[in-house]
Amino acid sequence: MTDDFYGLLGVDRSADAETIKKAYRRKARELHPDANPGDPTAEDRFKEVSRAYEVLSDPESRARYDRFGEAGLGGGGGMGDPFGGGGLGDIFEAFFGGSPFGGRGQSGPPRGGDAEIAATITLEQVWSGAAVSVDVDGAVPCEDCSGTGAGSGTQPVTCSDCSGTGQVRRVRQSMLGQMVTSGPCTRCSGMGQVIVTPCTTCRGDGRVRGRRTHNIDVPAGIRSGQTLRLTGRGDAGPRGGAPGDLYVHIRVRDHEMFEREDDDLVAYLPLSVSQAALGTHVVLEAFDGELDLVIPAGTQHGREFVARGRGLPHLQGRGAGHLRVRVRVVVPTDLTEESESLLRRLAELNNEQVAPADKGLFARIKSAFS
């Protein structure tokens, strides 16, 4: 790359995010290969501008670039490479899945660790989607040194052994000739920079233990047990390294009325024998308003009434499930004398055989079969 990222976009280093975005759009239209069919270099210049915007549009990567240059972004600069820029280790990795030198080293501060937490939401929030706040304990940038690890009034200095690349290469003779090996710089531990005067608060690490609150947009239709990945919201990396990711495991609290079946909401409607036999009118409170149900006479236990499209929304899709109301006929267990008399009269009219009114006789008959 022939220029720094700010120069590629034509902006000052103090430019705000909106200025950087406008500059990128202007450059992208100017350099897009489709707009330069006769220019073979247009595609490479377009890629350089896109890379510059990718870094400068993200506050975390921009801060690392401002402090460490391209070495802080995980890319390796450095000396010429007889194997096309990737190194012999990269060739082994491409064909055999690993490096003969014990793995690839990285340039610049390493990435922070991932974090995970559980968030409990209600079924109503599943229906509507929600913004949920979670508190996460972990590594946060040290405020006293702004995450650099350097003491007050000082700055990290470029490592003299690796010239800021974080990698050192060694040439040795073998029976096959000269062999070039590459590995992390031992002086700066692959960071590319050395802390001469460490920060007394974080002891040069650039981070401390702390708690951060994250606001999470939970999409409508999410299921219990699913996990949201929030890029860059995990533990801070040491000395300005990129943060890890935050994984939020969703738990949905049981609802007092509704159950979930796929994207359908299921409610159980208790009806007395009289209501089921004679019919009734019921109003249920659903998530999107009232549901007006007319229960016809002769409704049987287990019958289902369906309100289409009034269930849970499909996750990342159009439409929604249905609202299903299932009837449960509830038989009375504690009858008054008058209620019992009426039921016996009904059984007599329908020529139905029921237990005798003499409870003692019925108990003796029952015991004979026990």
N, C-alpha and C positions, 0 to 999 in steps of 0.2 A: 504494500500500500504506500503510495507516494506522498500522502499528506495525513495529518491527524484528522480525527473524526469531525471536529468542529470546522476545520478547513474544508473538508469534503462537502459539508452542508452549507458552507459560506456564512457561518454565524459566529458570534463572539462566545467565549467560554462562559460568560455570564448570562447567556440567552435563556429565557424561560421556556417551559414545555410547549406553549402555544407557538412561539417563534420557531422552535426546532421543527414542530410538525409542519408548519407552513413552508419552511425552507425545504423539507424533505419532499413534500408534494410537488413543489416547483421543480426540484432537481429530478424527481422520478419521472415527471412528464417529459422533461427535456431529454433525459438519457435513456428512456425506455427503448429496448431494441426494435419494437414495432414502429417507433417514430424515427429510427435511424437505420433503415434497411441496408444502406450502403456503407455503414461504419462498423467494421469487425470488432472495434474496441468498445462499442457502446454497451454490450452485455456485461463486460468486466467492470466498467465504470458504474453501471447500474447496480451491480452486486455490491460494490464498495460503498455506495451511498446507502443502500438498504441495510448493510451491516452497521454503518455508522448510526443510522436512525434507530436500529434495534437496540444498540447499547445506550445511546443518549436519551431515548424516550423512557427508559426504566430508571427510576431514581437510585436504586441499589447499584445497578451496573454502572451508571454514570458516575456515582461517587467513587467506585473502585477504579474506574478509568482515570478520573481526575487525580487520584492519589498514586496509582501505580502504572498508569498507561495500559497498553494492551497486555502486558505481563500479568496484570491483576484480573484479567478476564478468563484465565484458564488456557489461553492459547500460548504456545511456545514460540518466542522469537529465537534469535541466536545465530550460530555459525552455519556455514554452508553444509549441505547434506548430500552425500553421494547417492542416496537412495530416494531422491525426489522430494525431500522435505519432511517425510514422515519418520525416517530413521529405520535401521534394520529391525528394531523391535516392532515397529508398526507392520512391517512385512510379515513377520512371524505371527503377529496377532491376527492379521487378516486371513492367513491360511490355516493356522493351527490353534487360534483362540487364545494365545498368550504370548508373552515376550520371553526370549531366552535370557533376558537380563533381570528377571524377577519382577516384571510388570512395568507399566509406563509410569513415569513420574509426572507430576503436575507442576505448572509454573504459577506462581502467585499464591495468595492465601487459600487454604482449602475451604470447601463448602461446609456449612454448618449441618448439624444432624437434623433428621426429621423428628417431628413431634406428633403425638396423637392424643385425642381427647374424645369423650363421649358427650353428646348433646341430646337432651330429652325434649321432645316437642309433643304437642297435643294433636289429636286427630283433626281438629279444626284447622290447625296450622298446616297439616298435610293438604287439606282441601284448598286453602287459600294461598299457600306459600307464606314464608315468614322471614323476618330479619331477626336473627338470634345472636346474642352476645355470649362469648365464652372467655373465661380467664385461663391463660396457659402459663405455667411456670417453666422457665428454661433459661437458656443463655440469651442475654440481650446486650447490645453494644454498650460499652463503657462510656458514660457521659463525660467523664473527666478528660479522656483522651480522644473523644469522638470516634472510638473504635479502632484507632491506629495502633494502640499499644505503647506509643511513645510518651515519655514523661512531659510535663508541662514545659512549653517553650522549645521543644525539640520535635524532630520529624524522623521517621525511618529513613535510612540511607541505603542506596543501591549496593547490593552485595558485590564486592570486588572480585570474588572467585568466579561467579557465574554471570557477571555483568547484568544482573537483574532478570535473567531468564529462569532462574530456579533449577536449571539443569547444567550439568557438567559432562563433557565428553572426553573420553580417554582413548588413546590409540596405543595398541600393543601389537607386538609381532607374534605370529603363530605360523604353523606349518602351511597355512593357507595364504599367508601374507599378512598385511595389516588388518587388524580388526578394530572397529570403532564401537565403543560401548557408551551408553548414555544412562545417567541416573540422577537422582535428586542431589542437589548441592548440599554437602554436609555442613557447610558454614551457616547457611540461612535456612536449612531444612526444607528447601524447595520453595521458599517464600519469595525469593528474589530481592528481598530487602532485609536489613539487619537493624534491630532495635539497640541503639547504643545506650540510651538512658530509658529503662522501662518505666511505664506508668506505675505509680505506687498503689493505685486502687485495684487495677486488674493484673498487676505484675507482668505487664507486657503482652497479655493475651488479647487485649482489645475488647473483652466482653466480661460480664459479671452475671450472676444469677439474679433473676428478676421475674416479674409478672407483667404480662401484656394482655390487654383485652382486645379481642378480635370480633368484628361484626361479620356475621355469616349470612349470606342470602341462601336460604333453604328453598329449593324449587318445589312448587306444588306437585303433588303426586308421588313424592319420595316415599320409599318403604323403610320400615324398621329393619336395621341391619345393613343398610347401604352406607357407603362411606364417601364423603366429599373430600377432594384433594384441593388444598389451597396453596398454590405455588408461592414460594418465598415468604411464608409465614411461620416457618419452623424456627429452630435455634439459629441464632446469629453465628456466622462463621468467625474464626479467630482472625484478628487484625484486619477487619474489613472484608473478610471472605463472604461469598454469597450465602444467604440464609438457606436453610433447608425448607422442606415443605411441611405443611400441617395437614394431618389426616383427621377428619371429624367423623366419628361413627354415630350414626343417627339411631336414636331409640324413640319409639312412639308410645306414649302413655295410653293405657286402656281407656276407652270411653264408656260412660255409664249407660248409654243407649245404643250406640252403633258398634257393629263389628265390621272388619274389613275382609272381603273376599275378592282377591285380585284388585280391581279398581271399583268394585261395587261396595256400597254401604248397605248393611243388613241390620234391620231393626225387628225385634220380636214384639208383636202386639198381643197382650193378654185380653181375652174376651170371656165373659161369663157364658154359661150355657144359654141363658136367655138371650144375650146379645147375639150369639152365634146363630141361634135358632130364628130369632125375630128380625135380625138386622139392626144396624145402628149407624151413627155418624161420628167419625173420629177426626180430630185435628192433631197432627204431629208437628213438632218443631224440627225442621231440617236445617242444614247449614246455610241454605240459600233462601230460607223463609218457611212459611207454613205449607204443610202437605195436607190437603183436604181429601179424606177417604170416606166413601160411602160403602159400608159393609152390607152386602145383600143378605136377605134372609136365607137361612140354610147353609151358611158358610161353615166349612169343615175345618177341623184342626189341621194345620200345616199348609193351608192355602196361602198363596203368595200374591201380593199386589206389587206391581212394578211401575216406578216412575222413571222413565227413560231419560238418560242424560243428567240425572241429578245426583250422581255419585261422585267419586273422586276423579280429578282430572288425570288424563294420561300423562305420565312423566315425559317431558320433551316431545310432546306430540299433541295433536289436536283432538278435541272431543273429551268425553268423560264416561265413566262407568254409570251404572244405574243405581237407584235407590230401591231396595227390595224390602217389603214389609211382610213378615211371615206371621201368620195367626197362630196363637197358642190358646186353645180353649181350656179355661181353668175351672176345674170341678170344685165346688164348695166342700169344705171338710168339717165345718162347724155349723150345722143347720139348726134353726129355731124350730119349735114344734109346728108353727104355721107353715114354714118353708117345707118341712118334711111332709106335711099333710098335702100340700099342693103338688109336690113331686110324685107322691104316691097316687094321687088322683090322675096325674098326667100319665103315669105308667099304666094305670088301670085302663084309661081311654085308649092307649096305644097297644093294649094287650101285651105288656112287657112284664116279664117275671123279675121281681126284685126281692131283696132280703125282707123277711117278715118284720113287722113292727115290734114283735117281742124279741128284744135283743138277747135275752137269756136263751131262748130257743135257738136263735141263730148261732150263738156262741157254742152251744152243745153240738149242733150240726157241723160247725167248722172244726171242732176238736176231734170229731170222728175221722176226719180226713188228714189230720196233721201227723 
